[in-house]
Amino acid sequence: MSKFSSQITTLFIVVALVCVFVPVFSVEEAKAKSLWNTCLVKITPKCALDIIGVVFENGTISDPCCNDLVKEGKVCHDTLIKYIADKPMLIAHETEYLKKSADLWNHCVSISKSA
């Protein structure tokens, strides 16, 4: 009987955890979709990948892509990079990614001003 009670208790704990975390993930996905729909409309998918490559790897970005990034706006850029950098597998290096993001933004602003 004790084994049965512990299994029931475990089941209730699992159900409670699912009820708590599923809405959190749903909100996060809704936020991501909203950001994607409002912020990434001014850049091509290739530019989006280039931006991610510069910030999270050692990629490069073209001048036209920089112009698109500046048209997108700093708030959208910062919000999206922060959203990606907050992922559990990346959060240990978040400070580095945010610096690279700021450096990319400054570079792109200087490119767009000279165009």
N, C-alpha and C positions, 0 to 999 in steps of 0.2 A: 504494500500500500504506500509506503514511503517513496519508493521509486516512481510510482504513478503520480504522486503529489509533486515531486520535483520536476517531472516532465510537464505537468500542467502549469506549474509556476514558470518554467522556462518558456513554454509556449506563450503565456501572457506577456512576458518580458519582450519576446521577439515581436509580438503583435503591437505592443506599446511603442517600441522603437520604430517600427515601420510607420505607424501613425504619426509619429513626431517628425521623422525625417522625410517622408515622401512629399509633404507640402513644401518643405524648405527647398528640395530639389526642383519642384515645379516652379516656384517663384524664381529661382536662379535661372532656369531655362527660359522663362518668360522675359526676364530682364535681358538675357543674352540676345534673344530674338528681337526685342525692342531696340537694343543698341545696334544690332546688325541692320535693322530696317531703317533706322534714322541716321546712323552715322556712316555707314559704308556705301551710301548711294552715290557718292561723288567719285569713288575710285573703282578701278577695275579689279577683278579677282587677282590678276597677276600682281598689281601694285600692292594689294593687301598682303599677298604672300611675301613680296619683297620687303615690306615694312616689318612683318613678323620675322623674316629672315635676318634683317639688320638688328633688331632688338634682341631676339632670342638665340641667334646664331652669329655667324660672321659674314652675313650677306652684304650685298651692295644694293644701291637704289639709283634709278635713273633720274635725270632732271625732270622729265615730264611727270614721273611718279611723285616726285617731291612737290611739284606744283599741285597735283591732285590732293596730296596729303594736307597741304596748307589750305586748300579750298574746303576740305572736310572740316577743318577747325581744330583748335587745340583741345577744347573740352572733350570732343569725341575721341580724338587720338589718345589723350590721357586716360579717359574712362575705359576704353577698350584694352589698352595695354595693361592697365591695372587689373582689369577683369581676368585677363589671361595670366598675368604674373601671380595672381592670388591662388592659382590652382595648387593643390597639395604637392605635386611633384616639382613645382617651380618656386614655391614660396621661400625656400632657403636662399635663393639668389635674387629675391625681389628687388633689393636695393640696387644691385648691379643692372637689372633690367630697366628699372625706372631711370637710372642715370643714362643708359644707352638710349632710352626713349627720348629723354630731354635733349641729348646730343643730336639725335636724328632730327627732332623738331627744329632746333636752332640751325642745323645745316640746311634743312629744307626751306626755312624762312629766308636764309641768306640767298639760296638759289632762286627762290621766287621773286625776291626783290631785284635781283640782277637781270631778270628776264624781261 
